[in-house]
Structures are given as C-alpha cells and as structure tokens.
Amino acid sequence: MSCTASVPNLTAREQAQFIHDTLPDGLFKIEDERERIPWRVSPEPFALSPKTVAELERIGADLLAFYRALNGIYNRSARGTAPAFVAEYLDRGKPEHIVKLARQNRFKQEIPGVIRPDLLLTDDGFVASELDSVPGGMGFVGALAQAYCKAGIESVGGANGIARGFAAMIAHASGVEHPNVAIVVSEESADYRAELTWLAEAIAEVGTVNAYVCSPESIVFTEEALFVRLDDGREEKLDALYRNFELFDLLNVPKQELMLYAARHNRVKMTPPPKATLEEKLSFALLHHPALAQLWRAELGKDTFARLQTLFPQTWVLDPRPLPPQAVIHGLSANGAPVQDWRALVDLGKSERDYVVKPSGFSALAWGSRGVKIANDLTKEEWIAAIDEALASFERTPYILQRFHKGKRIRMPYLDRTEGEIRMFDGRVRLCPYYFVTGESSVTLGGVLATIAPADKRLIHGMSDAVMTSSFVKENGY
C-alpha cells in the first residue's frame, strides 16, 4: 500500500478527526458506548529518529538471541548440566502437565514466533519492563498504521507491516509456502477477537497465508490432520495454529488436548509453543544473576549479553527461603546495608522505594498490568502488604521485585474531541515493537505501538487520557 493521502492538505485537527473516523469500529472493548475510540487520538504517529529505529531493529535481534539462550539454559538445567535453580524457578507453581509440555522433545527447541517487549523510553535510553510472547495489540497497531497511511504518513514497518510480518512468521514456522493458520482465541482472551479478526482480513489482502480466527470449539481433529470448521460449514486443513490463549487457563480451553496431541505429533505447528517457562518475567532476574553470567556470556556473546543487561532492569525473585548468615541478596541494599532478608525493605521511605512488585507469570494477574504495584505509590501499610503477599505466593505464583525507571518527558499533540481542538500535553511513552521470527536468527519489525500517558501517571497503559498511536520515522524524532 502506497501512503499517498486520500484527503490531502488537512489541518492537524482535521487529520486527527480523519484518523478517528477511519479506524474500524469494534476493534476494542469499549466501556462507554458513546465513544468509538476510548483513547486520545493524535494527528500523527509518534515520531522516532532514524537512530532510534535502528536501535529497535537491534533490540529485536538481541531478544531473539535471549529467547534462544533462555531456552537452552533451561533445558540444560532440567537435565542437570546447568545450575538446578534455573529450572526450579521457571517451573515453580506450575502443575506437572505444564512442566512436561515444556520438556517434551517436540517442543524442546521451540521459541515464540512473535516477540513484543514493553520498552520505556528514558533519559538514558530504553528499558524493557517485560516481554510478551502472546501479545495483544497486533490488529490495533496494524489498523492505526493503515489509517495514518491513508492520511499520507508511513508508519514504521509500513501500512501492512504487521500482516506481512505475521504471515512471514507463520510460513517460516510451518515450513509451508502458502499455509493455512487458525488463530485460536479462548473465552478468557475474547477481548482480542475483534482485532485478530481485523489482522486475519489484513493477512488475506497480503495473499500469502490463509488465516482463520476461531474459537477452540471450531477445531476439528483427525488422526491425519487438524482442521478448522468455518461458519459456512466447510473444513480447512491447517498447517499452523496460533495460540491466543494463556497456559494458566489451559484446562478451561475446549479441545486443548486434541490441539496439543496434533502439535506433538507434527500434524500442525503450534506457535507460540506451549512452554510457560518462556513466559516468566523472572527470566530478567536470571539474566542478572551473577552465578549465571558465564553461561549467558557463552550463549549470547559478550556484546549481546552486555546490551541485554542494560536493557533489562535489575530484577530479583521474591524468594522467602532464609539465607545463610554470610549471604546477601546480590545488588540489593536498604538504608545503606546489603539486604539479607526481604523484610529489610519494609522500612524504606517512599522516595527510596524505586521498585515495582509484580507476579512473574502463569497467573491471571500476570498480564494486562493487573498485578503490578509501584512501590513508591503505596502507603507504608500497602507496601508491607505487597511484600507479604509476594512472599506468601512463592510456591504457587512467584513474584519479582524490579527496579523502577521513570520515562522521559515528551510533548504530544492530541485531539480534544469535546472542544474540537488540538492540544499538547506532557507525557511519558511506552513503545511496543512487534517482532516476527522469520528465520533461525532473524526477526522482522512489523510495527511499533506507542502509548503516551500523562506525565503524572506512574503506570503507562491504554487509559482514556493516553494517546495510543503507531510510530513513524522523523529526523528530529525521539
């Protein structure tokens, strides 16, 4: 799609209104039916400098290397040739059937086909607060890129970058030139159905992959193959299955056993693979663990390891087990002294609590910012309760403590739909680049979602007073 404005010479206000009116209805779950778009709309995408886009490209390659290294170290730990605590941490809280899935030979070397970090733009560069291998937002940022394209603005990745990237990922994963893929959306993930339906339609326009969005009930199993039953009653044989359901909810997903059986026996390619070990936020703590530095350096190479140590904030597993008297928690101090017991953190004042507490994974609280607590936003009683809850949850849902980094203050225009005027506000931005694995060591950057929240908000997410937009390249961009 060539990005030539279909309505040229618009003012900024007119352009923002055009974007608002061009975005398809129904992509989002909207609480207020009077609003088509529940976030602020900007007249242009978020501006990134060419240098920043080059940095994002490099981050994608580094994250692919990280997933492969994490997978390799976990496998070695599970078979006893790397420190046992790696597998112990990554398996903790998971039922036996989930652990067995991650260790099955069919899936042992598999990594996710979509990689999406949450990147905070700080005064010192990017900080990745977490990684998501079953991300929402693909259809959303794809629709934004197409809307801005109609206004004459080319987003990073291009107008069809998300659809082309997803299609190339599925073709690579399945090993089929023109594959059929079912995008299976569970009831628990139903909020994403509309945007994934948009994505499937965009993929159809690309013309290299046939994509079908369906519920698990629409999957048909035979001993020879897996099929999807369409609304008109036809059945299409599948080459790939995109898993848009969470593993903590696996037993509530109809036909999950049949889908997994077909994937195990190579009847279909499932991506992301059913490996909860690769969906744990505590993997950041493992990267920073001094006892594992030599392993990471060997897996990643010296330069990639150094870059990832800068990209990933300091992170610790909130493990309640007592330390021996001579031990301390590496890199963590309170009131000028090394920490030996997590309870030493409870007496920190608000200004000293530059931390975030959140569940590591395999929990309904571990996605959508549901379980995140920013320490210096809490009263002392709330801070103590957050530490106590995290420590008490260790056996079933490990929590992490992560260094909090404040985002860089930026200025962003938006359309005030009440007054019909363009206004500016001070904000902080979270970038979500969507990387698609298209080779053994290569990723494609399909697009970059930018969420700009007001500067006084501590947690950046898709709130009603945030701007959400795609990103584009501009010489004087951020």
Steps between C-alpha positions, in 0.01 A plus 500: 500500500647834394451768766353776287248715684144426388398836646802733460561841655321437828561709808629320809150504650346365180766233472444379857125486436567310176706241692226470760233447234714264288584250774261204475218461749511217749876446529493572869293417805337836579337566836335826387293430188492873421871488410619317185865524608565486875841673483630834380573523128807682368518671159821309427678187624765518770821633346816288527840604372681278245753420774224382734344279232843345435526434874159332496615275216802395703288439811287257300805294407623509861164382635491210256847402624375534860208264443729241342752535783231480770356190337842338479594577861162372624541173306850454640379574852218246464744226403757594765776669296423856616409630847184327624340820633432624144248224425381506860405867473352480149292192589384622841124520549421308183311171497681192377326493161623853421859415598490186287381700199801732519737202515354286224741431217255634241501845664840500670673728248196716415478870582215751444441628148390846619717700738363819656686685773362792699772763455508815713677792337713653778757779502769230482347290224263206494403285798293184440250454782390159368464269198176360363486200266116493479451873447189700435506805277608353165174583326480833681840631388444355153172690468667819625779463243245466220296798622808725510603366159170628360598837645832476312727397790709180483530322836801292603459163330269641235123498468491120477803430719314311773307282255808428285713428806245263649455320167876462454532366855229238439659395169839462670359313799290259293753449221213541250512767229126585511377359833159493664505626861229504765527785750334331798352744751377364832212639702749640754670694217177602323579873524759446225269327253397815310852628439621153400211476256622828351850350481374188320325719243818706452699177454253393231580821310871416517407176327766256623321341798140397564417603857184403688403640840304244695401374843651174626167327435546557125812283487441153351743218573579191296791259530645642178456875546339790682221698332303816570123499441392827339169681543372362169566143615812442291810356663851616414810294576747692719876533469537725807312598813561836666432458872318808627424346837699496822648184642378572854149470350582190294263257673209737431571504124276254311685246282839604639605136533426436131686814390802404709489140376501622139790738575700228679458264206590763241151515349507876550750763611396678821641845574575630752601157627328378817796592721409703806870506592555760224222725630643577845607853589753355745717417198628859538624408849679197354678722246631717785594207726879505554524120522362474145709774335746259342217290357321802354822637353571167332147477359460863393847630435661775701345798318142373492519399865623850595222669301230283656632570851445868426162446331355280776460679834646345813256231610482263797282198574312555825607168648405473871745223587758611763860572400803377693651769728788581262274549193334814361260565212729607219465863390230593751546733795278676754601795716858463379537134595485184287167320527495154659126485565222648285341646813787752507320677211186583697662790686604680181343842456294578191786682329724195550256250355587518130361153442214315337351178641315270261417133442749326276256303286256207475222697665200709399674785688815479288370676187330830427676674794248337734745397772750787471570714806730802484664517840530874548131546418407286800447597861729324745221260592433424132873451436530253788189317376645483146825344627312258726264394220788446258697288745193297599424428131844356419397134480203556266586829321852644544521880505787721395643826631616721216682832493258777394618734222316823429429576137633801314260798489378567149245732338214351302209652307149357514150588391280632779176355367287705738635836379603386151854637547856366493662520841844404630581314818808381688523125494719193533510233234502122487593351165387151402687383191360185339774267380423194289745211486559442129822296512716305739682817600292777343198704600284748309379821667136521393396813687538698822208588726556814708301567818553849639350547845483831689829567680338477843391141439738242643381202300482537122215308338201557273304738718239746374728804539795336321585536133538167320650506155738332259852643453675658204850610405582869529844664503431696818300220667579346837 
